[in-house]
Amino acid sequence: MQEAIAPWLAGFSVEVLAEVDSTNSELMRRARQGHTAPMLLLAERQSAGRGRMGRTWHSHVDTQGRQHAPASLTFSVGLTLQRRDLSGLSLAVGLALADAIHPDIGLKWPNDLWWQGHKLGGILIETASLGPQRYCVIGVGLNILAPPGGDLRNPAAGLAELLPGLGAAQLLVRVLAPLVQALLRFETQGFAPLQQAYADRDVLRGQALVCSDGRSGIGAGVDERGALLLHTAQRLEAVVSDEVSVRPTLPHSIPHPPAA
């Protein structure tokens, strides 16, 4: 993988850790110490994985089937980007992952991969300013098997239901190159060229939604900068991802996402 990505990202490296609190946190710590060369950091287990808005992401292993086989894939890619406006980056990342994995995967704004009303994975993007550049860490968590337990608001599924026999290593090989290519395209073009492709996988379009800031309405897609468009009782409003979270009024109301 390192050799495959190096022609696009000079100095690219790959590191695998048995355990870390969070691959995102580790890359940000290294960046603060001046280590900003592009790299992929993987962890077999994250003890304090993080999702958006402070939520916890749990990595787990399959103890029922293959002994201690990873039941999820968790990794982060760190790199510097010249682009200052990163609006829509999480949507571009989600689209790249979905395109690489399966045509039936939908996207739930702003950072989740969904299938048949169930969450398959999520994305967490963090940045730090480095003069004219931005150091970006793109954290990805993908369920291979559905995690134990459950959340009625965000029911989970595993990619093994779509792609039986898929392992963590095979999944990583499948998504890494498309992800890096998408990041480099985003650096020069932004989100606007991806607006229609995102619409083809948008599971919130046409759904009754409730925002964490109290707004409610009908999902109307996303604009050219990746903001959610919401038809409220008064007008069409743009919802910015760093301001609110969004959920359907009824989790089971999300339809099967269309094929891209």
SULDA-V166109 format. One record per residue. N is the residue number from 1. RES is the residue in three letters. OMEGA is omega as a letter, one per 40 degrees, with the letter a starting at -180 (999 if undefined). NEAR is the number of other ideal C-beta (glycine too) atoms within 10 Angstrom. Layout:
n=(N:N)
res=(RES:RES)
omega=(OMEGA:OMEGA)
near=(NEAR:NEAR)
This chain:
n=(1:2:3:4:5:6:7:8:9:10:11:12:13:14:15:16:17:18:19:20:21:22:23:24:25:26:27:28:29:30:31:32:33:34:35:36:37:38:39:40:41:42:43:44:45:46:47:48:49:50:51:52:53:54:55:56:57:58:59:60:61:62:63:64:65:66:67:68:69:70:71:72:73:74:75:76:77:78:79:80:81:82:83:84:85:86:87:88:89:90:91:92:93:94:95:96:97:98:99:100:101:102:103:104:105:106:107:108:109:110:111:112:113:114:115:116:117:118:119:120:121:122:123:124:125:126:127:128:129:130:131:132:133:134:135:136:137:138:139:140:141:142:143:144:145:146:147:148:149:150:151:152:153:154:155:156:157:158:159:160:161:162:163:164:165:166:167:168:169:170:171:172:173:174:175:176:177:178:179:180:181:182:183:184:185:186:187:188:189:190:191:192:193:194:195:196:197:198:199:200:201:202:203:204:205:206:207:208:209:210:211:212:213:214:215:216:217:218:219:220:221:222:223:224:225:226:227:228:229:230:231:232:233:234:235:236:237:238:239:240:241:242:243:244:245:246:247:248:249:250:251:252:253:254:255:256:257:258:259:260)
res=(MET:GLN:GLU:ALA:ILE:ALA:PRO:TRP:LEU:ALA:GLY:PHE:SER:VAL:GLU:VAL:LEU:ALA:GLU:VAL:ASP:SER:THR:ASN:SER:GLU:LEU:MET:ARG:ARG:ALA:ARG:GLN:GLY:HIS:THR:ALA:PRO:MET:LEU:LEU:LEU:ALA:GLU:ARG:GLN:SER:ALA:GLY:ARG:GLY:ARG:MET:GLY:ARG:THR:TRP:HIS:SER:HIS:VAL:ASP:THR:GLN:GLY:ARG:GLN:HIS:ALA:PRO:ALA:SER:LEU:THR:PHE:SER:VAL:GLY:LEU:THR:LEU:GLN:ARG:ARG:ASP:LEU:SER:GLY:LEU:SER:LEU:ALA:VAL:GLY:LEU:ALA:LEU:ALA:ASP:ALA:ILE:HIS:PRO:ASP:ILE:GLY:LEU:LYS:TRP:PRO:ASN:ASP:LEU:TRP:TRP:GLN:GLY:HIS:LYS:LEU:GLY:GLY:ILE:LEU:ILE:GLU:THR:ALA:SER:LEU:GLY:PRO:GLN:ARG:TYR:CYS:VAL:ILE:GLY:VAL:GLY:LEU:ASN:ILE:LEU:ALA:PRO:PRO:GLY:GLY:ASP:LEU:ARG:ASN:PRO:ALA:ALA:GLY:LEU:ALA:GLU:LEU:LEU:PRO:GLY:LEU:GLY:ALA:ALA:GLN:LEU:LEU:VAL:ARG:VAL:LEU:ALA:PRO:LEU:VAL:GLN:ALA:LEU:LEU:ARG:PHE:GLU:THR:GLN:GLY:PHE:ALA:PRO:LEU:GLN:GLN:ALA:TYR:ALA:ASP:ARG:ASP:VAL:LEU:ARG:GLY:GLN:ALA:LEU:VAL:CYS:SER:ASP:GLY:ARG:SER:GLY:ILE:GLY:ALA:GLY:VAL:ASP:GLU:ARG:GLY:ALA:LEU:LEU:LEU:HIS:THR:ALA:GLN:ARG:LEU:GLU:ALA:VAL:VAL:SER:ASP:GLU:VAL:SER:VAL:ARG:PRO:THR:LEU:PRO:HIS:SER:ILE:PRO:HIS:PRO:PRO:ALA:ALA)
omega=(i:a:a:a:a:i:i:a:a:i:a:i:i:i:i:i:i:a:i:i:i:i:i:a:a:i:i:i:i:i:i:i:i:a:a:i:a:i:i:i:i:i:i:i:i:a:a:i:a:i:a:i:i:a:a:i:a:i:a:a:i:i:a:a:i:a:i:i:i:i:i:i:i:a:i:i:i:i:i:i:i:a:i:a:a:i:i:a:a:i:i:i:i:a:i:i:a:i:a:a:a:a:a:a:i:a:i:a:e:a:a:i:a:i:i:i:a:a:i:a:a:a:i:a:i:a:i:a:i:a:a:a:i:i:a:i:a:i:a:i:a:i:i:i:i:a:i:a:a:i:a:a:i:a:a:i:i:a:i:i:i:a:a:i:a:i:a:a:i:i:i:i:a:a:a:a:i:i:a:i:i:i:a:i:i:a:a:a:a:a:a:a:a:a:a:i:i:a:a:a:a:a:a:a:i:a:i:a:i:i:a:i:i:i:i:i:a:i:a:i:i:i:a:i:i:i:i:i:a:i:i:i:a:a:i:a:i:a:a:a:a:a:a:i:a:i:i:i:i:a:a:a:i:a:i:a:a:i:i:999)
near=(15:13:8:12:20:13:8:13:19:8:10:20:13:15:13:10:13:7:10:21:14:25:28:25:18:19:28:18:12:17:19:11:8:8:12:19:14:19:20:25:23:20:23:16:16:28:11:11:24:20:17:18:12:6:12:10:21:18:21:18:17:18:11:10:10:11:8:9:14:21:22:26:24:26:24:26:23:25:23:19:18:9:16:9:10:18:18:24:27:23:28:25:23:27:23:22:24:27:17:18:22:18:13:15:25:26:27:25:25:26:23:19:29:25:23:17:19:18:20:27:27:24:23:23:19:18:16:16:9:13:6:8:15:19:20:24:23:25:28:26:23:22:25:24:20:20:18:11:8:11:10:7:9:16:16:18:20:21:24:17:16:16:15:7:6:19:16:20:12:13:21:18:13:18:22:20:15:16:23:22:14:22:22:14:14:22:17:9:12:19:23:13:12:21:16:9:17:22:14:16:24:22:24:25:21:14:19:14:23:15:18:11:10:7:16:13:21:16:22:18:16:26:17:13:15:24:20:25:18:22:15:14:8:8:8:12:15:13:23:12:22:8:10:17:16:21:16:18:10:10:15:9:12:19:13:12:23:14:11:17)
